[in-house]
């Protein structure tokens, strides 16, 4: 069974903000007084009423590509001074 984009968003929010029952909380000031301010692309975004910062469902989370340069390929995360793993 495939989830609709709205169902996937609701499920992700419930997992991320499980302490508040899926209601978004500002990652900057931890305020729960936020409102929906979606972009034209309909990407889920919220704005905090206290600090006025925008945030998304994935903001503050570690992206899967962190720590390597995506332009150089999968081996670009090697530390300086270590031999390259590819020819």
Secondary structure per residue as TSV (DSSP state, phi and psi in degrees):
chain	resnum	aa	ss	phi	psi
A	1	X	-	360.0	130.3
A	2	X	-	-101.2	135.4
A	3	X	-	-84.1	147.0
A	4	X	-	-73.6	161.7
A	5	X	H	-57.5	-38.0
A	6	X	H	-67.5	-40.9
A	7	X	H	-65.7	-40.0
A	8	X	H	-64.6	-39.6
A	9	X	H	-64.1	-44.2
A	10	X	H	-63.2	-42.7
A	11	X	H	-65.1	-43.0
A	12	X	H	-63.8	-40.6
A	13	X	H	-65.1	-39.5
A	14	X	H	-64.1	-34.7
A	15	X	H	-74.2	-47.0
A	16	X	H	-66.4	-45.0
A	17	X	T	-110.8	55.4
A	18	X	G	-66.0	-29.1
A	19	X	G	-68.2	-24.8
A	20	X	G	-109.6	15.2
A	21	X	T	72.0	26.7
A	22	X	T	91.6	-1.7
A	23	X	-	-78.4	132.1
A	24	X	-	-65.5	148.2
A	25	X	-	-128.9	135.3
A	26	X	-	-62.1	126.7
A	27	X	T	-73.4	-17.3
A	28	X	T	-82.0	-47.7
A	29	X	T	-121.7	2.3
A	30	X	-	63.7	23.5
A	31	X	-	-83.9	142.0
A	32	X	-	-100.3	5.6
A	33	X	-	-88.0	85.0
A	34	X	E	-127.1	159.1
A	35	X	E	-135.4	157.8
A	36	X	E	-74.7	129.7
A	37	X	-	-139.1	67.1
A	38	X	-	-60.4	148.2
A	39	X	-	-81.0	173.9
A	40	X	T	-63.1	-25.0
A	41	X	T	-80.8	-0.2
A	42	X	-	67.3	18.8
A	43	X	-	-68.2	137.4
A	44	X	-	-68.0	122.1
A	45	X	E	-142.0	151.6
A	46	X	E	-132.1	159.2
A	47	X	E	-125.9	134.8
A	48	X	E	-80.0	133.2
A	49	X	T	-74.1	-25.7
A	50	X	T	-80.7	-54.2
A	51	X	T	-103.6	-4.3
A	52	X	-	63.6	20.0
A	53	X	-	-90.3	143.2
A	54	X	E	-86.5	147.6
A	55	X	E	-151.1	160.5
A	56	X	E	-118.2	179.1
A	57	X	S	-64.5	-33.2
A	58	X	S	-101.3	-1.4
A	59	X	T	-67.0	135.8
A	60	X	T	89.0	-1.9
A	61	X	S	-102.1	150.3
A	62	X	-	-78.2	119.5
A	63	X	-	-70.3	155.0
A	64	X	T	-68.9	-20.2
A	65	X	T	-99.0	8.5
A	66	X	T	-67.4	142.5
A	67	X	T	94.0	2.3
A	68	X	S	-145.1	154.6
A	69	X	-	-86.5	111.5
A	70	X	T	-65.9	-22.6
A	71	X	T	-73.3	-24.5
A	72	X	S	-98.1	-2.7
A	73	X	-	101.1	-179.4
A	74	X	T	-70.5	-19.6
A	75	X	T	-92.7	1.6
A	76	X	T	-74.5	-4.3
A	77	X	T	-85.3	1.0
A	78	X	-	-62.5	142.6
A	79	X	-	-74.2	152.4
A	80	X	T	-60.9	138.3
A	81	X	T	91.4	-7.5
A	82	X	S	-99.0	146.8
A	83	X	-	-66.7	144.8
A	84	X	-	-66.2	145.1
A	85	X	S	-87.0	-15.9
A	86	X	-	-110.7	155.0
A	87	X	-	-67.6	360.0
